[in-house]
Amino acid sequence: MTGLSQALTARCVPGGGLAVDRVDRSVPTPAGHDLLVRVRAISVNPVDVKRVRASERGIIPGFDAVGEVVATGPAACAHHVGDRVFYAGTLQRDGAAQDTHLVDERLCARAPTGWEDTDAAALPLTMITAWEALIDKLDCAPSHEETILVVGGAGGVGSAVIQLARALLPAVDIIATASRSDSAAWARRQGAHHVVDHTEPLAPQVRALSPGGVTKIVSTASGGRIEEFADVLSPFGHVVGVDRGPIDVTPLKPLSATWHWIYMFTKAVPDWSGPGTPHAMILERVAELAANGKLRSPVHSVVPELTVDSLRDALLTIEGGHGVGKTVIRLE
């Protein structure tokens, strides 16, 4: 495939603003296990904002995508031209805010059958994160009766954790936190059994629902909350932190609790052979759950066209930190 492909780059500018530019690039040639994907829809995530804020030269964001394979590298064998795939990709390459995008097939899976492109594009990054938190780190199992606290239950990751827990862990009781009536309602729609207000002290609310405390916590907003976590966590409990540090976890020591960091891109390596589940395998399972009606779309808003303005607005909305669910942008 030859010709030009359009891409959008975003960068930080003096004064704290964000600049988005449209650029023409040659359509890349797939090598090795690469797939050349004609992108149909993307979603944006906090990692996009963090990378843009760290760049004055500009990066191509978009680490959630769904699209059609239009060419393959010579070693590609799992996917073929015409396949519809979804993926989060890797920070070692550009994001998917472009007409055509190269991704290693070992980071992809076929998109969920029966799902619209815009719905499927909202799944990869947050569902991979949720899987790594619940399955790889917390070692949750269907038969384990326990209570999990999801801090930030209305965001992209929180929504994914709640949904995946409901789909895979029928014995788990899920308490989510939110701060507004609309975000609380969203968390309940994702499947949370209970919702508490994280702008108020957590301990009285959580202990009223689970007098013995919670066994596990998945948190997307841990800063300044560790003492609260210690007040609601049972001895030898576990906490997964999805957000950034630095975080002082000393208050958890009297509980002999365990803190786990999660960074989805740690395993965004095509030939990953270390601990945990490879991304393609996670996405295959997610696609199966979605196709079988076990997951629902976490999309809160769909932007009908990828433009300079729509991408900038989506990044600024995420940076504001008060959104619910996922924002998806359609390319075609």
C-alpha positions in Angstrom: 0.0 0.0 0.0 1.5 3.3 -1.0 0.5 7.0 -0.8 0.1 9.4 2.1 -1.6 9.0 5.4 -2.8 11.8 7.6 -2.0 11.9 11.3 -2.6 14.3 14.2 0.2 15.3 16.5 -0.3 17.0 19.9 2.3 18.9 22.0 2.6 21.2 25.0 3.0 24.9 24.3 4.3 27.7 26.5 1.6 28.9 28.9 0.2 25.4 29.5 -1.8 25.0 26.3 -2.1 22.1 24.0 -1.4 22.4 20.3 -2.7 19.8 17.8 -1.4 19.7 14.2 -2.4 17.7 11.1 0.6 16.2 9.2 0.9 14.1 6.1 3.1 11.0 6.3 4.0 8.3 3.9 2.0 5.1 4.5 4.4 2.8 6.4 5.4 -0.6 5.1 4.7 -3.5 7.6 7.7 -5.6 8.5 8.1 -8.7 10.6 4.9 -9.4 12.6 3.5 -5.9 11.8 -0.1 -5.3 10.7 -0.9 -2.2 8.7 -4.3 -1.1 10.1 -6.8 1.3 8.5 -8.0 2.9 11.7 -11.8 3.2 12.2 -12.0 4.6 15.7 -9.7 5.5 18.6 -10.1 6.3 22.3 -7.9 8.6 24.3 -6.7 8.0 27.9 -4.8 9.8 30.6 -1.5 8.3 29.3 -2.1 10.4 26.1 -2.3 13.6 28.1 0.8 12.7 30.2 2.8 12.0 27.1 1.6 15.1 25.3 2.4 17.3 28.3 5.9 15.9 28.3 6.5 16.7 24.6 7.3 20.0 23.0 7.9 18.4 19.6 4.6 16.6 19.4 3.5 12.9 19.6 0.7 11.0 17.9 -1.7 10.0 20.7 -4.3 7.2 20.6 -3.5 4.1 22.6 -6.9 2.4 22.0 -7.9 1.5 18.4 -10.0 -0.6 16.2 -9.6 -1.0 12.5 -9.2 -3.2 9.5 -6.0 -5.0 8.5 -5.0 -3.8 5.0 -1.4 -5.3 4.8 0.8 -7.6 6.8 4.5 -8.1 7.4 6.2 -11.3 6.1 6.1 -13.0 9.5 2.5 -12.2 10.4 0.4 -15.3 10.7 -2.3 -14.7 13.4 -4.1 -12.0 11.5 -4.8 -11.4 7.8 -5.9 -8.7 5.4 -9.6 -8.0 6.0 -9.5 -8.9 9.7 -11.0 -6.4 12.1 -8.7 -6.0 15.1 -8.5 -4.0 18.3 -5.5 -3.1 20.5 -3.8 -0.7 22.8 -0.4 -0.8 21.2 2.9 0.2 22.7 4.6 3.5 23.8 7.6 2.5 21.6 5.5 3.4 18.5 3.1 6.2 17.5 -0.5 6.2 18.7 -3.4 5.5 16.4 -4.6 9.1 15.7 -3.9 8.5 12.0 -5.5 7.0 9.0 -3.1 4.0 8.9 -1.2 2.6 11.8 1.5 -0.1 12.3 1.0 -2.5 15.2 2.6 -5.8 16.0 0.0 -8.6 15.6 1.1 -10.1 19.0 -0.5 -7.1 20.7 -3.8 -7.5 18.9 -6.9 -9.6 18.9 -9.9 -9.8 16.6 -12.5 -7.1 17.6 -15.6 -8.3 19.4 -18.2 -9.7 17.0 -21.4 -7.6 16.9 -19.8 -4.6 18.5 -19.6 -1.2 16.7 -16.1 0.1 16.0 -16.7 3.0 18.4 -17.6 0.6 21.2 -14.8 -1.8 20.6 -12.2 1.0 20.5 -13.0 1.9 24.1 -12.0 -1.5 25.5 -8.3 -2.4 25.1 -6.2 -0.2 27.4 -8.6 -0.2 30.3 -9.6 -3.9 30.0 -6.0 -4.9 29.9 -5.3 -2.8 33.0 -8.4 -4.3 34.8 -7.3 -7.8 33.9 -3.7 -7.2 35.2 -5.1 -5.8 38.4 -7.8 -8.4 39.2 -6.2 -11.6 37.7 -2.4 -11.1 37.4 -1.8 -9.0 40.6 -4.7 -9.7 43.0 -5.1 -13.4 41.9 -8.9 -13.2 42.1 -10.8 -16.4 41.3 -14.4 -17.1 40.6 -14.9 -19.1 43.9 -13.3 -16.5 46.2 -15.9 -14.7 48.3 -14.4 -11.3 49.0 -15.1 -7.6 48.9 -13.3 -5.3 46.5 -13.2 -1.5 46.7 -12.8 0.3 43.4 -11.6 3.9 43.9 -12.7 6.0 41.0 -15.4 3.7 39.8 -16.8 5.9 37.1 -13.6 6.5 35.1 -12.3 4.3 32.3 -10.3 2.0 34.4 -12.8 1.9 37.2 -15.6 1.0 34.8 -13.5 -1.8 33.3 -12.6 -3.2 36.7 -16.2 -3.3 37.8 -17.4 -4.9 34.6 -14.6 -7.5 34.5 -15.1 -8.4 38.1 -18.9 -8.9 37.5 -18.1 -11.0 34.4 -15.4 -13.3 35.9 -15.9 -13.2 39.6 -19.5 -14.0 40.6 -18.7 -14.3 44.4 -17.1 -10.9 44.7 -19.0 -7.9 46.3 -18.0 -4.6 44.6 -18.0 -1.3 46.4 -17.2 1.6 44.0 -16.4 5.2 44.9 -17.7 8.3 43.1 -18.1 12.0 43.9 -21.3 13.1 42.0 -24.7 11.7 41.4 -24.0 11.2 37.7 -20.7 9.4 38.3 -22.4 7.2 41.0 -25.2 6.3 38.6 -22.6 5.4 36.0 -20.7 3.1 38.4 -23.9 1.3 39.2 -24.6 0.8 35.5 -21.2 -0.8 35.2 -22.3 -3.3 37.8 -21.1 -2.0 41.2 -23.2 -3.5 44.0 -22.7 -0.4 46.2 -21.3 3.2 45.6 -19.9 5.4 48.3 -18.8 9.1 48.1 -15.1 9.5 48.1 -15.4 13.2 49.0 -16.5 12.1 52.4 -14.6 9.8 54.9 -14.5 6.3 53.4 -14.3 4.2 56.6 -17.8 4.8 58.0 -19.4 4.3 54.6 -17.4 1.1 53.7 -17.6 -0.4 57.2 -21.4 0.0 57.1 -21.5 -2.2 54.0 -18.7 -4.6 55.0 -18.0 -4.5 58.8 -14.9 -6.6 58.4 -13.4 -4.2 55.8 -12.5 -5.0 52.2 -9.9 -7.6 51.2 -8.7 -5.8 48.1 -8.6 -2.3 46.7 -8.1 -1.2 43.1 -7.3 2.6 43.0 -6.9 5.1 40.3 -6.6 8.0 42.7 -4.4 7.0 45.7 -2.7 10.3 46.5 -3.6 11.4 50.1 -5.8 8.3 50.6 -3.5 5.7 52.0 -4.5 6.3 55.6 -8.1 5.9 54.5 -7.2 2.7 52.7 -5.7 1.4 55.9 -8.9 2.2 57.7 -11.0 0.0 55.4 -8.6 -2.7 54.4 -8.6 -6.0 56.3 -5.3 -7.5 57.6 -3.1 -9.0 54.9 -5.2 -7.2 52.3 -3.9 -6.1 48.9 -4.0 -2.7 47.1 -3.4 -2.1 43.4 -2.4 1.4 42.5 -3.0 2.4 38.9 -2.1 6.0 39.3 1.3 7.7 39.6 3.5 8.1 42.6 5.1 9.1 44.8 2.9 7.5 47.4 3.9 6.7 50.9 2.3 3.4 51.8 3.7 3.2 55.4 0.2 3.4 56.9 -0.5 0.0 55.4 2.4 -1.7 57.3 0.4 -2.5 60.5 -2.0 -4.5 58.4 0.9 -6.5 56.8 -0.8 -5.4 53.6 0.7 -5.6 50.1 0.9 -2.7 47.6 1.1 -3.5 43.9 1.8 -1.1 41.1 0.2 -1.6 37.7 1.4 0.0 34.5 -0.3 -1.5 31.5 2.6 -0.7 29.1 5.1 -2.8 31.1 3.9 -5.8 29.2 3.2 -4.0 25.9 6.0 -6.1 24.4 5.3 -8.3 21.4 7.3 -11.3 22.6 6.4 -10.9 26.3 7.4 -14.1 28.2 7.5 -12.7 31.7 4.9 -12.9 34.5 1.3 -12.3 33.8 -1.0 -12.7 30.8 0.2 -11.4 27.3 -1.9 -8.6 25.9 -3.2 -10.5 22.9 -4.5 -13.3 25.2 -6.3 -10.8 27.4 -7.9 -9.1 24.5 -9.0 -12.4 23.0 -10.8 -13.2 26.3 -12.2 -9.7 26.5 -13.5 -10.0 22.9 -15.2 -13.3 23.8 -16.9 -11.8 26.9 -18.0 -8.8 24.9 -19.4 -10.9 22.0 -21.3 -13.1 24.5 -23.0 -10.1 26.2 -20.9 -10.3 29.4 -19.5 -6.8 28.9 -21.2 -3.5 28.0 -19.8 -0.6 26.1 -18.0 1.9 28.5 -18.5 4.7 26.0 -19.9 7.9 27.4 -19.5 10.1 24.4 -18.7 9.5 20.7 -17.0 12.3 18.6 -18.1 11.9 15.0 -14.8 12.9 13.4 -11.1 13.1 14.2 -10.1 16.7 13.8 -7.6 19.1 15.3 -10.3 20.6 17.5 -12.0 17.3 18.5 -8.7 15.7 19.6 -7.6 18.8 21.6 -11.0 18.9 23.3 -10.9 15.2 24.1 -7.4 15.5 25.7 -8.5 18.5 27.7 -11.6 16.8 28.9 -9.5 13.8 30.2 -7.0 16.2 31.8 -9.9 17.8 33.7 -10.4 14.6 35.6 -14.2 14.7 36.0 -15.3 12.7 33.1 -17.1 9.3 33.2 -16.6 6.3 31.0 -14.6 6.6 27.8 -14.6 9.2 25.0 -14.2 7.7 21.5 -13.4 9.4 18.2 -14.6 8.0 14.9 -12.2 8.2 11.9 -14.5 6.9 9.2 
